[in-house]
Amino acid sequence: MSDTDTVESLSDLKDLTGEAPAPEAPEAPTAPATPSAPLRPQELDGQGRAYATGRRKDAVARVWLKPGSGKVTVNGRDQEVYFARPSLRLVINQPFKIAGREEQYDVVA
Protein backbone atom coordinates (compact mmCIF):
# COMPACT_ATOMS: atom_id res chain seq x y z
CA MET A 1 0.00 0.00 0.00
CA SER A 2 1.18 3.51 -0.68
CA ASP A 3 0.77 6.62 1.45
CA THR A 4 -2.31 7.67 -0.50
CA ASP A 5 -4.25 4.45 0.20
CA THR A 6 -6.76 4.51 3.02
CA VAL A 7 -7.92 1.83 5.39
CA GLU A 8 -11.56 1.03 4.64
CA SER A 9 -12.41 -1.10 7.67
CA LEU A 10 -10.93 -2.82 10.71
CA SER A 11 -10.32 -5.94 8.63
CA ASP A 12 -8.08 -3.84 6.36
CA LEU A 13 -6.23 -2.69 9.47
CA LYS A 14 -5.73 -6.33 10.44
CA ASP A 15 -4.19 -6.99 7.03
CA LEU A 16 -1.80 -4.07 7.51
CA THR A 17 -0.59 -5.00 10.99
CA GLY A 18 -0.88 -8.78 10.75
CA GLU A 19 -2.94 -8.94 13.93
CA ALA A 20 -6.54 -8.43 14.90
CA PRO A 21 -7.65 -5.20 16.59
CA ALA A 22 -8.30 -5.41 20.32
CA PRO A 23 -11.89 -6.36 21.14
CA GLU A 24 -14.04 -3.72 22.79
CA ALA A 25 -14.65 -4.17 26.49
CA PRO A 26 -18.28 -4.97 27.34
CA GLU A 27 -20.14 -2.13 28.99
CA ALA A 28 -20.80 -2.59 32.67
CA PRO A 29 -24.49 -2.44 33.59
CA THR A 30 -25.35 0.86 35.18
CA ALA A 31 -27.09 0.95 38.52
CA PRO A 32 -30.36 2.88 38.68
CA ALA A 33 -29.84 6.45 39.83
CA THR A 34 -31.03 7.23 43.31
CA PRO A 35 -32.33 10.68 44.13
CA SER A 36 -29.88 12.76 46.15
CA ALA A 37 -32.63 14.32 48.25
CA PRO A 38 -35.75 12.67 49.64
CA LEU A 39 -38.90 13.40 47.66
CA ARG A 40 -41.44 15.64 49.33
CA PRO A 41 -45.10 14.68 49.38
CA GLN A 42 -47.13 16.41 46.69
CA GLU A 43 -48.81 19.54 48.00
CA LEU A 44 -51.77 21.04 46.14
CA ASP A 45 -53.60 24.26 46.96
CA GLY A 46 -57.38 24.60 47.24
CA GLN A 47 -57.72 24.84 43.44
CA GLY A 48 -55.70 21.67 42.78
CA ARG A 49 -52.54 23.49 41.65
CA ALA A 50 -48.93 22.64 42.48
CA TYR A 51 -46.79 25.69 43.27
CA ALA A 52 -43.04 26.27 43.03
CA THR A 53 -40.73 29.24 43.41
CA GLY A 54 -37.37 29.62 41.66
CA ARG A 55 -34.83 32.26 42.63
CA ARG A 56 -31.57 33.49 41.13
CA LYS A 57 -29.84 36.66 42.29
CA ASP A 58 -32.68 39.21 42.61
CA ALA A 59 -35.09 37.44 40.23
CA VAL A 60 -38.02 35.41 41.53
CA ALA A 61 -40.16 33.10 39.40
CA ARG A 62 -43.47 31.78 40.73
CA VAL A 63 -45.06 28.90 38.81
CA TRP A 64 -48.37 27.08 39.19
CA LEU A 65 -49.01 23.72 37.53
CA LYS A 66 -52.52 22.27 37.25
CA PRO A 67 -54.25 19.57 35.22
CA GLY A 68 -55.44 21.03 31.93
CA SER A 69 -54.93 21.13 28.18
CA GLY A 70 -51.22 21.99 27.95
CA LYS A 71 -51.56 25.78 27.86
CA VAL A 72 -48.47 27.71 29.03
CA THR A 73 -48.99 31.31 30.18
CA VAL A 74 -46.09 33.58 31.18
CA ASN A 75 -46.79 37.09 32.51
CA GLY A 76 -50.32 36.88 31.11
CA ARG A 77 -49.16 36.02 27.58
CA ASP A 78 -49.43 32.72 25.69
CA GLN A 79 -46.19 30.80 25.13
CA GLU A 80 -46.21 31.51 21.35
CA VAL A 81 -46.18 35.24 22.11
CA TYR A 82 -43.80 35.24 25.09
CA PHE A 83 -41.35 32.69 23.62
CA ALA A 84 -41.13 33.79 19.99
CA ARG A 85 -38.36 31.33 19.10
CA PRO A 86 -39.40 27.70 18.60
CA SER A 87 -36.25 26.54 20.41
CA LEU A 88 -37.39 28.31 23.59
CA ARG A 89 -40.82 26.67 23.40
CA LEU A 90 -39.06 23.32 22.94
CA VAL A 91 -37.11 23.87 26.17
CA ILE A 92 -40.30 24.78 28.05
CA ASN A 93 -42.24 21.75 26.81
CA GLN A 94 -39.41 19.19 26.91
CA PRO A 95 -40.02 17.95 30.50
CA PHE A 96 -43.66 17.20 29.65
CA LYS A 97 -42.65 15.36 26.47
CA ILE A 98 -40.05 13.26 28.27
CA ALA A 99 -42.53 12.38 31.02
CA GLY A 100 -45.20 11.50 28.45
CA ARG A 101 -47.50 14.23 29.83
CA GLU A 102 -47.86 16.52 26.80
CA GLU A 103 -51.08 18.55 26.77
CA GLN A 104 -52.09 17.27 30.21
CA TYR A 105 -51.06 20.20 32.43
CA ASP A 106 -51.45 23.98 32.28
CA VAL A 107 -48.55 26.15 33.44
CA VAL A 108 -49.04 29.69 34.75
CA ALA A 109 -45.97 31.76 35.57
Secondary structure in CASP SS format (residue, H / E / C, confidence):
PFRMAT SS
TARGET T0000
AUTHOR 0000-0000-0000
METHOD secondary structure of the structure
MODEL  1
M C 1.00
S C 1.00
D C 1.00
T C 1.00
D C 1.00
T C 1.00
V C 1.00
E C 1.00
S C 1.00
L H 1.00
S H 1.00
D H 1.00
L H 1.00
K H 1.00
D H 1.00
L H 1.00
T H 1.00
G C 1.00
E C 1.00
A C 1.00
P C 1.00
A C 1.00
P C 1.00
E C 1.00
A C 1.00
P C 1.00
E C 1.00
A C 1.00
P C 1.00
T C 1.00
A C 1.00
P C 1.00
A C 1.00
T C 1.00
P C 1.00
S C 1.00
A C 1.00
P C 1.00
L C 1.00
R C 1.00
P C 1.00
Q C 1.00
E C 1.00
L C 1.00
D C 1.00
G C 1.00
Q C 1.00
G C 1.00
R C 1.00
A E 1.00
Y E 1.00
A E 1.00
T E 1.00
G E 1.00
R E 1.00
R E 1.00
K C 1.00
D C 1.00
A E 1.00
V E 1.00
A E 1.00
R E 1.00
V E 1.00
W E 1.00
L E 1.00
K E 1.00
P E 1.00
G C 1.00
S C 1.00
G C 1.00
K C 1.00
V E 1.00
T E 1.00
V E 1.00
N C 1.00
G C 1.00
R E 1.00
D E 1.00
Q H 1.00
E H 1.00
V H 1.00
Y H 1.00
F C 1.00
A C 1.00
R C 1.00
P H 1.00
S H 1.00
L H 1.00
R H 1.00
L H 1.00
V H 1.00
I H 1.00
N H 1.00
Q H 1.00
P H 1.00
F H 1.00
K H 1.00
I H 1.00
A C 1.00
G C 1.00
R C 1.00
E C 1.00
E C 1.00
Q C 1.00
Y E 1.00
D E 1.00
V E 1.00
V E 1.00
A C 1.00
END
